[in-house]
Every structure is written in C-alpha cells, then in structure tokens.
Amino acid sequence: MTGPQDRWASSRVELCTEDGDDAAVIVRSRQDPGQFAVLFRRHAPELQRYVERRLGLAVAEDVVAETFLVAFRQRDGYQVSRGDARPWLYGIATNLIGRHRRSEIRQYRALARTGVDPVTESFADRIDAIVSASATATKLAQALARLPAGQRDALLLVAWGDLSYTEAAVALGVPVGTVRSRLSRARGALRRWLGDADPSAAGSSDTGSAAKGERS
C-alpha cells in the first residue's frame, strides 16, 4: 500500500521553505502548491498516530492521506488569523473518522476481548490504576465503544490529539462550551463505568487541561 509520505513526495520538496507558522505556509501554497508539503511534514506524523489509535493501522494511512488532500483543496478558505493549523487538520480527520465508526467500535471491542493495547496505552499509563494496566485497558476500550460519537470525539481530541478545549472546539466546529459539556459527560460516564479511575486524565489533567482550555 502506498503510504501518505509517498503520496506527498514531490520533486519540488527541496524548494519548500519551513519559514513561518502554518498560516504563512498555507498562504504561500495558494500561489505555490508545492509549499503545502511543509504542512504535511510538520503534522502528518502525530496525526497518523492519532488516527491509528482510533481506527488501527489498516485504514489510518488512507485517512491521513485523504485529510491532507481535503485540506489542500480547501486551503483557500483557511482562516489565516489562526497560525496553528492543527485544529483544522484534526477537524478534517475527525470528519473522515466518522465514516469509519464501525471500524472504530470494532477496534475497541477487539481490544476489550484480547486486552492487547496499542490504542489505549497512553490512558493506561497515566491514570491512578485501581486494577492492572491490562484490565484497565480492556475496561476503557469497552467504555469508549459505549460513548456517543460526539463525546468520544471531544474526549479523544483533547486526550490523544493534545488539543486545548478551544482548539477542539475549532476542530469540531462547535462552541467551546459544547466541548466542555461533552467532556464533562464523557468523563462522568467513564468514571461510572471504570470506578474511581479517570482515563480522560491522559494529557488532560484537571489542572493541566483547564489551563490549556483557556488558551486562545
């Protein structure tokens, strides 16, 4: 299978400049499309890891490649006041992940059956475990599969995508208050299902994520 790195390979890549924030790169790419490769190099690796956690390796490369193709086609509409393009890219990826909801749920259910965890490892590593890590991962996979899609998207953009509340709101195209509400409901549900452990603390502790959420 041809990976996203191959699909975005270009004979002009050596001519691309890494100068400026993401918005500057996107503006340059409107006149010089080859410059868009800079955005890919900056963000594709972490986006790949995020999509793999949600959907598995089998479809992640295709989703990431399509994310950047969609972004490239929509670059003229990008709001250049936003220097960081991650929320925009994660929003596109989240929409594409939505087409694979069944694959995502199957992934969590498979993990719940086997306890083998490339998906929830970061959660299991960072919570105050009241059971063994493998059992926690299994319970978490079951819980993630039960969450409504909107709550799961908000939770994982913050916990696995490392977006602030404000950035997650941009990614999802909803008010930041909606993100807070979805996160609150998701965390409440996970606490009920998992006991006292709070898996949403991964990359998003009560103090840390509150500070991130206020960042504009």
N, C-alpha and C positions, 0 to 999 in steps of 0.2 A: 504493500500500500504506500502510495506517495504521501509523505508527511507534509505538514504545513511549512516546515523550513524549506523543503524542496519547491513547494508551490510558489513561495515568495522569493525564491532565488532570482537574482537579476544580474545581467551583465553590467548594469549601471550602479550596483550597490556601492562600489568603491567611490562613487561620486557623491554619495549621500553624506550630508553633514549632520553631526549629532548635536549641533548648537541649538540652544533654546529649549523652552518647555514643549509639552506635547502640542499645545495650540499653535506654536510657531511652526512646528513640523507640519501640521495639517494645513496651515495656510500656505506654506511652501509647496506642499504636494498638489495644491489646486492648479498651480502652473507647471509643476514638475512632478508628475505622478510617481516617479522613482523614489522620491523622498519619503513616501509612505512606508517604505521598508524600515526606516528608522523606528517608527512606531511599533512595527512588528517585533523588531529586535528588543525593544525596551520591555514589552509587556507580554509577548506570547508565552515565555516560559512559565510565569506564575499563573497566567490564565489557563494554560494547559494543565497545571497541577490542580487547579480549582475544578475544572470540568471533569478531570479524571476521577476526583473524589466523588463527584456526583453521579457520573454515568459509567465510569470504567474506561479502560484504555481503548477498548474496541471501537468506540464511536467518538472519543474525545478529540482525536486529531481532526476528524472531519468537522466537528462542531467549531473548533478553534479556527480552522481554515475558513469556514463559512463566516464566522464572526468578523474576521478581518476583511473578507470580501464585501460583506454588507457595510462595514464601516467605511471602506474605500469608496463605495458607491454613494454613501450618504455624507461624505466629508464636506461637501459644500454647505450643508446645513448645520455643521458643528458650531456650537456657541464658543467663540474664541475667547470669551471672558473666562472660560474655565481652562486653566493652564494644565491641569491633570486630566488626561483622557480615560483614566481607569474606570470611573463610574459609567461613562458612556459605553466602553467596551464590555464591562460586566453586565450592563443592561441588555446589550445586544445578545451576549452569550446566554443570559437568563431566559430571554425570549426563545432562543433556539433550544435550550434545555427543555423548555416547556413542551416541545414537540416530542420529547423522549421521556415523558413522565412514566410511562410503563417500564421503560428500561431502568429508570432511576429507582422505582419501587422494587423491581426485581433485584437490583443490586443490593438494596438494603435487606431484603428478605433472605437473599442468599447469604449475606453476612450473618444475619440472625441465626441461620441454620448451622453455619460452619464455624463461626467465631473467627474466621480469618479476616484480618482488617487492614487493607491499605486505605480504606475510606475514612474511618473514624479515629485513626491513630492519634491525631492531634488532640481530639477531645479526651481520649482515654489518658493521654499523658498529663493533662493539665487539671483534671478535676480532683477533688478530695475523694478518693475511691473508698466506697464502703463495701465493695466486693472486688474480686480480682479484675485486672485490666481486661482480660478476655471476656469475662462475663459482662463487664460494663459495656464493652464494645457491642456485644450481642444485644443487650437491652437497648442501647442507644440506637442501633440500626432499626430495631422494631419500632422505637418511638418516632424516629424520623419518618418512617414509612407511614405512620398514622397521622402526622401533622398535615393540615391543609396546605396546599401548594403555596399560597401567599405567605403564610407564616414560615414555611420551610425556606423559601427564597430569601426572606428578610434575615432570618437567623443565620443562614449559611453565607450570605454576602458579608455579614459582619464577622462571623466566627472563622470562616475559611477564606473568604476573599479579603479580609482585613480592611474592609471599608468602614468609615465612620458612619454614624446614623445619617448624617447629611448626604454623604456620598451614596449610601444605599438608597436614599430617597430619590436621588437623581437617577440612579441605575434603574429603579423600578417605576419612575415617573409618577410618584405619589408624594404627598406632603410628608415632612419628617415626622409629624405627629402620628401618621399612619404606620410608619416604620416602628416607632416606639411602641405603639399599641400592639402590633403584630409580634414584636419581640417579647413583650410582656406576656402575651397569651401563650406564645410558644414555650417560653421558659417555665411558665406556670404548669403547662401540660407536661413538660419533660420532668419537672420536679415531682409531679404526682406519679408519673409512670416509673421514674427511676429511684424514688426515695429522696434522700437528702442531697444527693449529688446534683450539681448544676453543670451539665455539659456545655451550656452556652457560654461558660467562662473562658473557653478556648479563644485566646486573642481578644477577649471581651469581658474582662473582669468588671465588677460593678463600678469600681473607681476608674479603671482604665478606659472602658468603653464610654462611660459618661463624659470623660474629657474628650475622647475622640468624637463623640456625637455632637459636641458643641462646636467642633472645628468647622469653619465655613469652607 
